[in-house]
Amino acid sequence: MKSWALSGRIPSQVYDDEGQRLHGRPPAWAQSCEWCGEPIPAKPLLRGGKKWCSQRCCLAAYNSRKRARRERQGKNG
């Protein structure tokens, strides 16, 4: 993130008389949980980012996929 800030890819504003800048988090980094839609704190070091905001949402999504797979197999078999 520091390299992006120094190169000007992140908008910033001067916050003191020494010229130090305050960099905000870009809105493009805001992700939402794929299960409940809650915002997930962005971490630029995670390559793909997180898909779920909590273990609970991750487990609910897993159970949903598992249930859908069982229903598909029941119709096909």
N, C-alpha and C positions, 0 to 999 in steps of 0.2 A: 504494500500500500504506500510505503514511503516513496518508492521509485515512481509510482503513478502521481503522487502529490508533487514531487519535484519536477516532473516533466509537464505538469499542467493538465493532466487528464482528469483530475478531480477538482471541482470548483472550490474556491476558498475565499476567505475574506480576512483582511488585516484586523487584528484585535488589540494591538498596542502600538506605542509610538516607536518601538524598535523595529517594526516591520515584520514581526512574527505573524504567521498566518494560522488561521483556524480552518481545518479541512473537515467538511461534513461527509457523512457516509452517502455515497451516490445512490439514488433511488433505484437504479438498475440492479443493485446487489440485493435488494429486498426480495426475499423468497417467502413463499407461504407453504405451510404444511399440506401435503397432498391428501391427507385424510380430513383434517378439521378446518384448515384454512388459516390457522394462527400464523402470525409472522415468525420467521426463524431468524435469529441473529446471524448476520452475514459474517463469514470468516474467509478472507481471501485466500488462505492457505489450503482450504479444502478444494480439491480439483472439481469434483462434480457437485459439491454442496450437499447439504443434508436434505432428505426428502420428507422427514417427519420431525415434528417439534419435540416429541417425547417418546419414551419407550411404549407408553400406552397406545399412541397413534400408530406406531410401527407394528405392534402386535395386532391391533384392530385391522390394519390393512392386510397383514399376512393372513389372518383368519378369513377375511373377505375373499382374497384370492384363492385360498384353499377351498372355501365353500363353492365358489364359482367353478373351480376345476372339477369338484365332485359332481356338481349339477350337469356340467358338460359331458362327463363320462357316463352319467346315468342316462342321458338322452341318446348318446351314441351307442351304448352297450346294452 
